[in-house]
C-alpha cells in the first residue's frame, strides 16, 4: 500500500473507476489529466458485470497511465487476473473471494478488503495480513445499494488502535469528506465524487487535496495546544 500520507497531510485520495468505460482510450486521457492534477494514492479498476476480456483491455490501457504518476493500480474482485496483469494489488469485498485466496494469488502485492461496519472483521483481516481495510458506506451511494452505514467513529477507533491503514468508502464528496478525514481515515475511496464533480475530475482531485491540507493544518494546531 502506498504511504498513508505525506508528512504534511492526513489523508490521501483513492480513486475508483466508473462501473463501465465504453471508450477506454478516451478515458485514459481523462485519467491522465486527473492524476496529473494532484496527489492520488491509488486507482481501482472496478468494472462490474464486465467479462474478463473487457477488464483486461481496460487494465492494459490504464495501468501504464497510473504508473506514470506513481499511482498504485488496484483491480477489483479478480485476484488471479490482477496477478496475471501485473496489477499492484486487488480489492475484495466482504462477499468476494476469501482473503487467503486473494493473498495466495497476488503474493506480496496489495490486498485490501471491504469490512462494511465491522471492526471485528477488520481486525481479523488485519491480523491475517491485509494491507488495508475499508469501512462504509458512510453516505448514500448508488455504487452499492445494499450496504452498511457505519458512523465516522469507527475510523477514529481504528486509527487509535492499529497501524493498518483504513479506507473510507461510500458516497464521499468534496463537500462531505472533512468529517472522515478528521476522524482518522488514511484514504478516501471516491468514485462519482471525482468523475461527476461539477468542474471535472481534475478539479475534484485539487479540491480533495485542498481539504486534506486544511485538515492537516488543523491537526497540527491541535497537537500544539
Residue pairs with C-beta under 8 A, 6 or more apart in sequence:
1 42
1 72
1 89
1 110
1 112
1 131
1 132
1 165
2 12
2 41
2 42
2 72
3 41
4 11
4 12
4 165
4 186
4 187
5 11
5 12
5 186
5 216
6 12
6 39
8 213
8 216
9 39
9 209
9 212
9 213
9 216
10 181
10 182
10 212
10 215
10 216
10 219
11 180
11 181
11 185
11 186
11 187
11 188
11 212
11 215
12 39
12 40
12 41
12 186
12 187
12 188
12 212
13 38
13 39
13 40
13 41
13 187
13 188
13 190
13 194
13 205
13 208
13 209
13 212
14 40
14 41
14 42
14 43
14 44
14 167
14 187
14 188
14 189
14 190
15 34
15 40
15 42
15 43
15 44
15 189
15 190
15 191
15 194
15 205
16 43
16 44
16 46
16 76
16 143
16 189
16 190
16 191
17 43
17 44
17 45
17 46
17 47
17 58
17 62
17 191
18 191
18 195
19 46
19 47
19 48
19 49
19 143
20 47
20 48
20 49
20 50
21 27
21 47
21 58
24 57
24 58
24 61
24 62
25 61
27 62
28 61
28 62
28 65
30 201
31 43
31 62
31 65
31 66
32 65
32 68
32 69
33 201
33 202
34 40
34 194
34 201
34 202
34 204
34 205
35 43
35 65
35 66
35 68
35 69
35 71
35 205
36 69
36 202
37 201
37 202
37 203
37 205
37 206
38 205
38 206
38 208
38 209
39 205
39 209
39 212
40 69
40 71
40 205
41 71
41 72
41 187
42 71
42 72
42 73
42 74
42 88
42 187
43 62
43 66
43 71
43 72
43 73
43 74
44 74
44 75
44 76
44 91
44 189
45 55
45 58
45 59
45 62
45 73
45 74
45 75
45 76
46 76
46 77
46 91
46 191
47 54
47 55
47 58
47 76
48 76
52 78
52 81
55 75
55 78
55 81
56 81
56 85
59 73
59 75
59 85
59 87
60 85
62 73
63 73
63 85
63 86
63 87
66 72
66 73
67 73
72 88
72 89
72 110
73 87
73 88
73 89
74 82
74 87
74 88
74 89
74 90
74 91
74 110
74 112
75 81
75 82
75 85
75 87
75 89
75 90
75 91
76 90
76 91
77 90
77 91
77 92
77 93
77 96
77 97
78 90
79 90
79 92
79 97
79 101
79 102
79 104
79 105
79 106
79 111
80 105
82 89
82 90
82 105
82 106
82 109
83 90
83 105
83 106
83 107
83 109
87 106
87 109
88 109
88 110
89 106
89 109
89 110
89 111
89 112
89 131
90 102
90 105
90 106
90 109
90 110
90 111
90 112
91 111
91 112
91 113
91 114
91 134
92 99
92 102
92 111
92 112
92 113
92 114
93 113
93 114
94 113
94 114
94 115
94 116
94 121
99 111
99 113
99 125
99 128
99 129
99 130
100 128
102 111
103 111
103 128
103 129
110 131
110 132
111 129
111 130
111 131
112 130
112 131
112 132
112 133
112 134
112 167
113 122
113 125
113 130
113 132
113 133
113 134
114 133
114 134
114 136
114 169
115 121
115 122
115 125
115 133
115 134
115 135
116 135
116 136
116 147
116 148
116 150
117 135
117 148
117 149
117 150
117 154
118 148
119 154
119 157
119 158
122 133
122 135
122 158
122 166
123 162
125 133
126 133
126 162
126 164
130 164
131 164
131 165
132 164
132 165
132 166
132 167
132 186
132 187
133 158
133 164
133 165
133 166
133 167
134 166
134 167
134 168
134 169
134 189
135 150
135 154
135 155
135 158
135 166
135 167
135 168
135 169
136 147
136 148
136 149
136 150
136 168
136 169
136 170
136 189
137 143
137 144
137 147
137 148
137 149
137 169
137 170
137 171
138 149
138 150
138 152
138 168
138 169
138 170
138 171
138 172
138 180
139 170
139 171
139 172
139 173
139 176
140 170
140 171
141 147
141 170
141 171
141 192
142 192
143 170
143 191
143 192
144 170
147 170
149 170
152 168
152 179
152 180
152 183
153 183
155 166
155 168
155 180
155 183
155 184
155 185
156 183
156 184
158 166
158 184
159 166
159 183
159 184
159 185
159 186
160 184
165 186
165 187
166 184
166 185
166 186
166 187
167 185
167 186
167 187
167 188
167 189
168 180
168 185
168 187
168 188
168 189
169 189
171 193
172 180
172 188
172 189
172 190
172 193
173 190
173 193
174 193
174 197
174 204
174 207
174 208
174 211
177 188
177 190
177 193
177 208
177 211
178 211
178 214
178 215
180 188
181 188
181 211
181 212
181 215
182 215
182 218
182 219
188 208
190 204
190 208
193 204
193 208
194 201
194 204
194 205
194 208
195 201
195 204
197 203
197 204
197 207
